[in-house]
Amino acid sequence: MFIAALLVASTAGAEDLRSKILEKIPESKRLLLSVTEADEVKIGQQATTNLLGVAPLVKDDGLQRYVNTVGRWVALGSERPDLPWRFGVIESADVNAFAAPGGYILITRGLYASLSDEAELAGVLGHEITHVVERHQIDVMRKGMLLEESRKAVEKRLDNNKDELIRRLVGSGAELFARRLDQDAEFEADRKGVVLAARAGYGPYGLPAVLQKIASVAKTDDRVQLLYKTHPAPEERLRRLDDAMAARLDKYDRPSAGGKIYPLH
Amino acid sequence: MIVGGINRASVLLALLLIGCGNDAAQKPADNRAQSPATAQAPAATNAVSDAQAATPTKSTGASAKMAPTPATVARDTELKEKPFTDAKTLKRLPARTAVTIVDRDGGWLKVTAGGQQGWVRLLHVSSQPASSGGTSTDELKSAAKMATGRAGSGNIVSTTGIRGLSEEQLREAKPNPQEFQRLEGYAASKEQATAYARAQKLERRQVAHLPGPP
């Protein structure tokens, strides 16, 4: 009951009421409902292991090490440089990239093949890194889980261990990656993603260039269906990026910065 | 074909052009160091005069760098002589003006608009969706190439018939712990990432996050 009220309070923006309710929840239960960094990593590991069951890694050690190196460098400029960051290219024609809590980021072969240079890779990874840094998935999971299950769960006290909470948050298989995040979270990830690329020494226009390519694909194309289901339209993302960027990052524009993008075989 | 196929020469040209207009001090030696000869002054002069001379009659030269791509101006903007804000405005382009993209330089696209060539901000241009009907055999072939990643042309070719990931597939995913172990094995340490960045002359820069919408 506390939890139901808590949700109402937070959606209504009544922060005072929310904190009053939080005070009434015993410490043990608060811990149960909180998601620590270690929990994030466990959730990410499980969800990623499941996603790899659908789409395994592309069999190219050099490629996988390359995206890990570039990804780690970009993530080092983020507010959470010390997460166990892992990056991979997965065997799928789908045009998409996925972030799981704790620092697990996978990009499809379909999207990787569309990249022209390392700045574009850095921009895409910057967007995904931001989802992890800002705990966007955790926000959505907790909302969903709290709404549907938590009252029951807390009342019945059947979840007096973290594993059960994590199991519920991960859900079935890799469905986590089919969940639509808060749409503002996507715009935020674009906005912060271009900055992470610029912090890493790349030009900031890699991500917008990739979004333009995605916008040029027919919306009926099967390979962008999941992306369109889970993200705002690329045209809208570009419009918002234009509002946010204007000419603010132009002094960081360095079109050929970085190494040569690792070729797919 | 928005950003594909820009060759090294055009990238260098782009860098040189930018060097002319922006605060050069903001741009310490980067990849130009890999091609020292091209970065010398005489080359720069030629590059700039080439770009200034670029007109629609020279569009064959541009298309050698990048296949011309039809697009639309997304909002009222300006066609600039060079790819930077302070460059001379050639003409105003109202929203929905049809343009043809011929090259890209960071945040700028080189376009032809009404027979005139110039530069427009990348974020002011919207790429038109490729025709969704009547996919040709050629398109399917190149899409199949893309799907296997052999093309590497930096484009996404529209197609039907190549499957993406479905929600159902994801929901029913079974864990693959062996693949997960492989993923763990590819991790890059801070030191490895930093060494790579140093080798590529990627500088860490202090950049504040952008303000969100009001």
Interface residues (C-beta under 8 A of the other chain):
Chain A: Q45 Q46 T48 T49 N50 L51 L52 G53 V54 A55 P56 L57 V58 D61 Q64 R65 N68 T69 V70 G71 R72 W73 L76 G77 P81 P84 W85 R86 F87 G88 S92 A93 D94 V95 N96 Y104 T108 R109 G110 Y112 A113 S114 L115 S116 D117 E118 E120 S172 G173 A174 E175 F177 A178 F187 E188 R191 K192 V194 V195 A198 R199 A200 G201 Y202 G203 P204 Y205 P208 A209 Q212 K213 I214 A215 S216 V217 A218 K219 T220 D221 D222 R223 V224 Q225 L226 K229 E235 L238 R239 R240 L241 D242 D243 A244 M245 A247 R248 L249 D250 K251 Y252 D253 R254 P255 S256 A257 G258 G259 P263 L264 H265
Chain B: I2 V3 G4 I6 V11 L12 A14 L15 I18 N22 D23 Q26 K27 D30 N31 R32 T69 A74 R75 F84 T85 R104 D105 G106 G107 R121 L122 L123 H124 V125 S126 S127 Q128 P129 A130 S131 S132 M146 A147 T148 G149 R150 A151 G152 G154 N155 I156 S158 T159 T160 G161 I162 R163 G164 L165 S166 E167 Q169 L170 R171 E172 A173 K174 P175 N176 P177 E179 F180 R182 L183 E184 Y186 A187 A188 S189 K190 Q192 A193 T194 Y196 A197 A199 Q200 K201 L202 E203 R204 R205 Q206 V207 A208 H209 L210 P211 G212 P213
